[in-house]
Amino acid sequence: YSDEELYSFKGKIEQFLVAWADFVDRKKGMLGNCHGIGMQMGPFMTPFWNEETIKAWKRLKSAFDPKDLFGKGQYFP
C-alpha cells in the first residue's frame, strides 16, 4: 500500500472511532477495558473521563514510573 492509501485508511478509522465513541457516550455506555485499549482509544476518552482525571492518571503513572520504563507512553491505570 502507498503512504497515501495508508493515510486515507487511518483517517477513515479515526472517523469511525469518533462516531463509535459518540454512540457509546449517547447510550451511557463505557469503552472496554481490554489490555492495551488506551493506546488506540486514548484520544477518544474525553467523553467518558474529563481532562482533569486523565491528567491525574498521568501524574500517578509518573510518580510510580518517572522514567516511563513500564508501559512506555501509557498512562491508564
Salt bridges, closest charged atoms under 4 A:
GLU14 OE2 - LYS10 NZ 3.27
ASP22 OD2 - ARG26 NH1 2.64
ASP65 OD2 - LYS61 NZ 2.95
ASP68 OD1 - LYS61 NZ 2.49
